[in-house]
Amino acid sequence: VPMGVLSCMKYLMFIFNVLVFAGGTCLAAVGVWGAADPAGLSALVAARAARSAGSWLLLGVGIALALLGGVGCWGALRRSRPLLLL
């Protein structure tokens, strides 16, 4: 495999993982906003129980995606197969 292809793949993996990290951070921020200020989400979701559960779900999924994206970025930069497979 030519070196240029490997370099391109490295940067494409890094960019993809940065997008996953940014999306996870945004989801976590919305989850924190919903958990801290439930009245702010009342226009989107009418049921109180759904707002509370949804906020915690968004927070958990957002943190998981942010961690996954961070590990992926680190793995792409180091060209570490185990980190990318994680």
N, C-alpha and C positions, 0 to 999 in steps of 0.2 A: 504494500500500500504506500503510495507516495506521501512524503512528509506534509505537503500542502493540504492533503485531504484530512490527515489526522489533526492538523492545526485548526482547520475549519470546523471539524466535528467537535473539538475541544471548546471552541468559542460558541458554537451553536448550543451545546449542552449547557454551558455557563449561562447564556442568555435565557434559555428555557427555564432553568432553575431559578434565575433571578425573577422571572415572571411568576413562577409558583410561589416564591418567597413573598413577593409583593401582594399577590392575591390572598395568601394566608394572613399577612399582616392586616390587610383591609378587612377581611372577615373577622379577625380577632378584634379589631377596633370597633366594628359594628356590634359585635357581641358584648364588648365592654360598655358601649354606649347604651345598648338595650338593657343590660343588667343594672347599670348605674342610674339611668333615667327612663324607667318604663313608660312614662307618659309620652316620651318622644316617639315611641313606636306604636302608640295607640291608633294613629291614623292608618297604619299598615295592617295591623292585626287586632281584631276586636276582642278575642278571648284572652283573659288575663293569664290563664294557665299556659296557653300557647306562646304568649310573649315571654314568659319566664323560661320555659323549656327551650324555646327557640334561641333566646339570647345565650343560654349556657351551651347549647349545641353549636351555635356559630363560634363562640369563644373557643371551645374545644377543637373543632375542626380547623379553625384559623391557626391556632397554636401548632397543631400537628402539621399542617401544610407549611407553615413558616419554618419549622424545624427540618422538615423534609427538604424544602428548597435550600436551606442553609447548608445541610449536609451534602446535597447535590452540587451546589456551587463549589464547595471545598473539594469534593471528589473530582469535579471536572477540571479544576485548576491543577490538582496534584496528579491527575490521570490515574486515580485509584479505582480499580474495578470494584473492590468490596464496598467502598463508599457509594459508588454509583448504583450498585445493586441493592443497597440498603433502601 
